[in-house]
Structures are given as C-alpha cells and as structure tokens.
C-alpha cells in the first residue's frame, strides 16, 4: 500500500426497488471538505492517466463497470516513495480509492462495458495544480495491461 492511499469498501443497500450506493458522507474518515463532484466515463481498454495533483485529494468510486486503478508515489519524503500499487474497483469490488496530493494516478477501463467513475474532491478543479503525463511514455515503472493468470 502507498502511504496515505485509502481503499474503503462502500455500502450498497439493495431491495426489490433497486439499490443505493454510498459514495461520501461528511462523517467519513477521509472527508475533509467539499470541492466538487463529477462523473467521467472510460471505455474498456482505454487508459486515463497519468496525472498528479499538488493540492487536491481525490476520492474515486466506480458506480457502473470496472476499472483498474493504478498509483505511483512521487513524494520524496514518503516511506513508500517510488512504489506502485493497483486495485480493481467497480461493481464487483465496490470501494472508494482516496488519493492524497503528490501521488500519480490513472485508470484503465476493464471488462466489456463503459465504466462510470465518480470523483469527489476536496477543492474545485484548478488547471494550475495538476500535471499530466502520457500513460505509456513516462518514467513510472508500470505497465497498463491485464494480468491473465
């Protein structure tokens, strides 16, 4: 596990009318303040990443489909500096991934359908505090591929 990254199982309440899928409550341990909430989508096999925020904390939840979420710790003062981590989240592993500032992250759509990804942040988007990098042409020691074993 990368220092400061949290993976939190989220609650689903299902009955004969449908389901409720919790995302974030102000009482949650990883809630600090509200910045914005948005939904993005990703098609199977498509990679969205890498990106790094200097100030923003991210809280990702996938409400439909599945993604492979990858992280790389670029914080020189972190005990997990230089380490990578990945986790599959979505309908079959309904969890929230909390990403602190200074950790590179991205995700790839997996499975057979478009995934709906919710991001709940602690500050509004600011293009001046984000850095982006090509997912295949960068220094991060990570391969965007599925493990078929």
C-alpha positions in Angstrom: 0.0 0.0 0.0 1.2 3.5 -0.8 1.3 5.7 2.3 -1.8 7.9 2.6 -3.8 6.0 -0.1 -7.0 4.5 1.4 -9.2 1.8 -0.1 -12.5 1.8 1.6 -15.3 -0.7 0.9 -18.5 1.2 0.3 -22.0 0.2 1.4 -24.7 -0.9 -1.1 -28.3 -1.2 0.0 -30.3 -3.4 -2.4 -34.0 -4.3 -2.3 -36.8 -5.0 -4.8 -37.0 -1.4 -5.9 -33.3 -1.0 -6.8 -30.2 0.0 -4.9 -28.5 2.8 -3.0 -24.7 3.0 -3.5 -23.0 5.2 -0.9 -20.2 7.5 -2.1 -19.2 10.0 0.6 -20.6 11.3 3.9 -19.3 14.3 5.9 -18.7 11.8 8.8 -16.4 9.6 6.7 -12.8 9.4 8.0 -11.4 10.6 4.7 -13.8 13.6 4.2 -12.0 16.9 4.7 -14.1 19.4 2.8 -16.2 19.7 -0.4 -14.6 20.9 -3.6 -16.6 19.3 -6.4 -18.1 16.0 -7.6 -18.0 14.9 -11.2 -18.5 11.7 -13.3 -16.3 10.6 -16.1 -16.5 7.5 -18.2 -13.9 5.2 -19.7 -14.3 2.5 -22.4 -12.8 -0.9 -22.0 -9.1 -1.0 -22.7 -8.8 2.8 -22.6 -6.3 4.4 -20.2 -6.9 7.8 -18.5 -3.7 8.8 -16.8 -1.2 9.6 -15.6 -1.9 12.7 -13.6 -0.8 14.2 -10.3 -2.3 16.9 -8.1 -0.2 19.2 -6.0 -3.1 20.2 -3.6 -6.2 18.2 -4.4 -7.3 15.0 -2.6 -9.2 12.6 -4.9 -11.9 10.1 -3.9 -12.8 7.7 -6.7 -15.8 5.4 -6.8 -17.0 3.4 -9.8 -20.8 3.0 -9.9 -21.0 1.0 -13.1 -18.5 -1.2 -14.8 -14.9 -1.9 -13.6 -11.6 -0.1 -13.7 -8.0 -1.0 -12.9 -6.8 2.0 -10.8 -3.0 2.5 -10.6 -0.9 4.7 -8.4 2.7 5.8 -8.1 4.2 7.5 -5.1 6.3 10.5 -6.2 6.6 12.1 -2.7 10.3 12.1 -1.8 9.5 12.3 1.9 7.1 9.3 1.8 8.1 5.9 3.2 6.6 4.4 0.0 8.4 6.8 -2.4 8.9 5.1 -5.8 6.3 2.3 -5.2 3.4 1.4 -7.5 0.1 0.0 -6.5 -3.0 -1.1 -8.4 -6.5 -2.2 -7.5 -9.6 -3.2 -9.5 -12.7 -1.3 -8.3 -16.3 -1.1 -9.5 -19.5 -3.1 -9.4 -17.7 -6.3 -8.4 -15.5 -4.5 -5.8 -17.5 -1.5 -4.7 -14.8 0.6 -3.0 -13.5 4.1 -2.8 -9.9 4.9 -3.5 -8.6 8.1 -1.8 -5.5 9.6 -3.4 -3.5 12.3 -1.5 -1.7 15.1 -3.3 1.7 14.1 -4.7 0.6 10.6 -5.9 0.5 9.9 -9.6 -2.7 8.1 -10.6 -4.7 6.9 -13.5 -7.1 4.1 -14.5 -8.0 1.7 -17.3 -11.4 0.5 -18.2 -11.7 -3.2 -17.9 -14.4 -5.7 -18.6 -16.9 -5.3 -21.5 -18.7 -2.1 -20.8 -18.1 1.6 -20.3 -17.4 2.4 -16.7 -18.9 5.4 -14.8 -16.3 6.9 -12.5 -17.3 9.4 -9.7 -14.6 11.7 -8.3 -15.4 13.6 -5.1 -12.6 16.1 -4.5 -11.7 18.4 -1.6 -11.1 21.5 -3.7 -12.5 22.6 -7.1 -10.5 21.7 -10.2 -7.6 24.1 -10.9 -5.6 23.5 -14.1 -2.6 25.1 -12.4 -2.2 22.4 -9.8 -2.3 19.3 -12.0 0.4 17.7 -14.0 -0.3 15.2 -16.8 1.9 12.5 -18.4 1.5 10.1 -21.3 0.4 6.7 -19.8 2.9 4.7 -22.0 5.8 7.2 -22.4 6.9 8.2 -18.9 9.2 7.3 -16.1 6.7 5.4 -14.0 7.5 1.7 -13.8 4.1 0.4 -14.5 2.6 -1.5 -17.5 -1.0 -0.9 -18.4 -2.0 -4.5 -19.1 -4.4 -7.1 -17.7 -2.9 -10.0 -15.8 -4.4 -13.1 -17.3 -3.1 -15.6 -14.7 
